[in-house]
């Protein structure tokens, strides 16, 4: 697999981890999901992310998931290796990179409260995984409660050659993208690939601000691929027209606490997952919520013919 680099572009779909009704990993659904992502033109995959339920997997299970996907696709694969301590991070990074992963993603622990401590943490993480391993900074203050200013991100990028990508999930965050690109243009920091999260909820304008694409798990990833393609073609109206059609479902999926349940339910309805089960603890959808999602899917299908439901 090619390694991540600072010019990486496109859509890296964050894959959920499929489970059967008993909570065991459903590798048949994982194969089907991997084939689907490849067929719709994503640029890469991200495994063991927050919405991949990574904290609910053992180390051995996480490695099995990564190895299984790597056997199924030639797409670059990024693996989340965030852990409370460097030892666990090093162990997982070593195994997945040896298996053929293209890079790893590291989120900051929620105990970091100063710029110096944030930079020091990533210096320690880079030393643990090895200087040759490209890594992604996951900047998601709404979840991790760690505020990373553009200047902090620049310090990390200037100090650590392995830092090649920012997973940008600050909210509001459009000005942060613009600030980073201005700092790069001024020579104050090296270029970073910027892929954006938050379910794609701001991708229409994030690409206009200089983002290279998306790294997120919206349940209709075809939309993300199209937005990035339209942005590259400078076809602004086409991007916004299509984005607007998906916005109600994207908004519903982005609800804290039930977002993964919505995502898995839609993917089950699309025939990609056999079950929408989450491993405990996990919140499912009520009958009313499922009916609301079904209504949104029916409306979206009238505007985007690719939204075909099989269940």
N, C-alpha and C positions, 0 to 999 in steps of 0.2 A: 504493500500500500504506500502511496506517496505521503510524505510527511506534511503536516500543516506548515504554512509559511505566512508571511506578512501580507501577501497579495491574494490569499485565499478568498474566493467569492462564491456566491450562490446561496442555496438553501440547504442547511444541515437540519434534517428533521429529527426532533427528539422523540425517540421511540418509547412508548409505554412498554412495561414488562407484562406480558399476558399471563394470567393465572387461570387454572380451571376452577370449578366450583369448590374444590377442597383447599384452594390456595397454593397448589403446586404449580411450578412454572409450566406453561403450555407451549412447548417447543414447536408444535405444529402451527399454532397461530403465529408464533414468532417468525417462522419461515414464510408464512403467507404475508405477513406484514412487511417483511424485508423485501420480498418480491414486488409487492405493491409500491413501496417507496421507490424502488429502482425504476419501475415502469412509468412513474409520473414525472421523472426527470429531476429528482433532487440531486444535489451535488455531493451529499454525504449524509452520514447518520451520527447521532449522538446517543450513547447508551449510558445507563446508570446515572441519569440525571435525577433531579429532585422529583419530577413527575414520572420517572421510571421506577419509583419506589425503591431506590437504591438502599436507603437505610433499613429496609425490611428484608433485604437479602443478606445471606452470609457471604463471606469472602469467596467461598467455593462456588456458590450459586452465581455470583456476579461474573466470575471468570468463565463459567459455563455459558452464560448468556452471550458474553463477548465472543467467545470462540465459535459459538453456533452461528452468530451473524456473520462473522468474518469468513466462515466457510460458504455462506450463501451469496455473498456479494463482493464485487470489486470496488465498491464505493469506499472512499476514505471514512474511517470510523474514529470518532472522538469518544473518550470514555471519562465519565466523571469519577474522580478518585478522591474527592473531598473526604476528610476523616478528622476526628478529634485530635489525632496525633500524627506525627510524621512517619512513624514506623508502619502503620497500616497503609498510609498513602504510598509509601515507597514500595511495599509488598505488592499492592494492586497495580501500580504503575509499571513495575518491572514485569509482571506477568502479562498484562495486556499489550504492552509494547513488544514483548517477545513474541506474542501471538500475531502481531501484524497491525496493531492499531496505529493511527496516524498522529495521535496526540492525546493529551489528557486535559481535563478541565478541573480547575481548583476554585472553590468558593471560600471566602474568608470566614473564620469562626466568629460568632456574634460577640465575642469578648473584646474585639479590637476597637479602640476608641480614639486613637491618635494616628496622625499620618505616619509618624516614625514606626509605630507598632505594625501598621499595615504593611509598610515596605519591608520591615524586618521579617514579618511572617512569610511573605512571598520569597524572600531571599532564602529562608530556611526550607521552604517547600521545594524551591528549585534545586537546592543542594541535595535534598532527599531523593528526588526522582531522577536526578542526573542532568547535567548541563546540556546533554545532547537531546533531551526529550522536549519537544515543543509543547507549550501549555497555553491554555486559555484562562484569562481572568474572568470569573463570573461575578459581574457587578449587579447585584440584585438587592438593593437596600430594603425594599419592602418586605423581603423574606428574611434576610440575614441581619438586618439592623446595623449594617456597616456602611458608612458614607464614604465613597471614594471620589474625591474631586479629580478633575482633569490633571491637575499638577501631580497628584499621587500616582495616577495611572502612568503619567509621563516618567516619573522617577523609577517606577518598576520596569517600564520598557527600556529606559536608558541603562539601567543597571544589569538587567538579566536578558541575555540574548535569546534564551528559550521562550520568552514571552512574545508570542507572535499574534495573538488574537484577543479581542475583548468581546465577551458576550454581554452586550449592553441591555440592561433591563431596569435602568433607573426610570423614575416616573414622577414628574415630567422629565424627559431626558433629551429632547431635541436639541436644546442649546448645548448640552454636553458633547454631542456628536460634532456640532459646528466648532466648538472650542478645541476639541482634539484635532480636527482637521486643520484649523488655523495654526495650532502649535506645530504640527508636522510641516506645514508649508513654510513656517518661519525657521525650521531647523532645530526646534527646541526638543524634539523627540523623534524617534524613528517611526516610520509608518507602521500602524497596526491594522490588521484585518478587523473590521467591526461587523459582527453579526448580531442581530437584535432578537430579543425574546418577547415576553409579555403576550404570548399567544398571537403575535402578529398584529396587535391592536393598533399600532402606530406605524406599521411598515410602509404605508403609502407615502408618508412624509419623511420617515427615517432614511429611505433610499435617496430622497431629494437632498437631504442634509449631508450625505456622504457615506452612509452605511453601505457595506458591500453585500448585504443580504440578510438572511434570517437564520437563527438557530432557535427553533421553537417547535411546538408540537400541535399546532392547530389541526383539528380533525379532518380538514379538507386541504391537505398540503399542496394540492394542485394550484390553489389560489396563491400561495406564497411564491411558488415557482413563476407563476404568471406575472405577479407584481414586480419581481426582480427582473424578469425579462423585459417587461414594458419600460421599466426604468432605464435599463441599458439601451433600449431603442429610443429613449427620449419621447415616449408616447404617453404623456401625462394623463390625458383624458381617458384613455383606455384603461390605464392602471386604476384610476379613481372610480370609474364606472363599475369595474368588476369588484373592486374592494367594497364599494358601497352595498353591493348585492349580498356580500357575505357578512357585513358588519353586525347585523342582529345576532347571528349564530356565534360569531367571534366574541361579542360582548357577553352573551349568556355563558359561554364556555370559560370566560375569564373570571367568573365569580370565585373569590377565595373560599376554599373549603370543599367545593363541589366540582371545581373545574376538571379534575381528572376523571371524576365519575361521568361527567358529560362527554368528555373525550372518548372514554372507553365505550360508553353506550353507543355513540355515533359510529365508532369503528366496528362495533358488533353489528349494528344495523346495516353497515356497508359490506358485511360478510368477511371482514378482516380478522376479527376476533371471535372465537367460539363463545366466550363469556366476557362480561364486563366486570368480573370480580376484581376487587382490590384485596390485597393481603391486609389482614388486620394489623393495626386499627385503620379503618378507612370508611368514609361516609358514602353510602349509596344514594341513588335518586329515589324520591318518592314517586308514586304513580302520577301525581299531578305534574311533577317536574318532567317526567318522561313524556307525558302528553304535550307539554310545552315545547320540548325539544323536537318531538315529531312534527308539531305544527311549523316550527322554524325550518325544519328539513324540507317539508312539503313546499313551503313558499320558495326556499332557495332552489329546489329542483326545477321550478318553473323558469328560473333565470340562468341556471348553470346545469346543463344536461349531464354533466359528469357525476352529479350527486345521485347515484342509483342505489336504492336500498334493496337488500336481498332478504331481510327478515322483518 
